[in-house]
Amino acid sequence: MEDILKKIREEAERVVERYGLEVFDLTFRRESRGWVLRLTIDNPVGYISIKDCELVSRDLERWLDAEDLIEHSYTLEVSSPGLDRPLRNIKDFERFVGKLAKIVMEDGTTIVGRILSVEGGSIKVKDGKKEKVIQYDSIRRANLKPEF
């Protein structure tokens, strides 16, 4: 199955590049309603629209139908990472400077603050009235915190 997912990822990357987008994640797993092939796409300079998802889904679905790589029935879902998207690497922190984030440190403490800057492996965050510099390597997980 890994080889099949690799082929699907390669094609998904070709498809999303045509629209100036990126593959954020690709999973294939059994859920309560059956098998789901879930492609999460991202826009490096903005947000994902429903139209983006429709275009990518249509193009990828045509290719999947023609290639017939998956032996059993499944549902293809194309979506965005969402407003509370995970920050998975230092580039994500750089991209979202100015945004509010929830950061869980390796020691279990949680920081909710605005990303002020990123320099090397250090991230400066404003937590309330205090500015903190944290090392990227000391972060367990992080995600954007939606603001309304």
Sequence and secondary structure as in RCSB ss.txt:
>XXXX:A:sequence
MEDILKKIREEAERVVERYGLEVFDLTFRRESRGWVLRLTIDNPVGYISIKDCELVSRDLERWLDAEDLIEHSYT
LEVSSPGLDRPLRNIKDFERFVGKLAKIVMEDGTTIVGRILSVEGGSIKVKDGKKEKVIQYDSIRRANLKPEF
>XXXX:A:secstr
 HHHHHHHHHHHHHHHHHTT EEEEEEEEEETTEEEEEEEEE TTS   HHHHHHHHHHHHHHHHHH   SS  E
EEEE   TT B  SHHHHHHTTTSEEEEEETTS EEEEEEEEEETTEEEEEETTEEEEEEGGGEEEEEE    
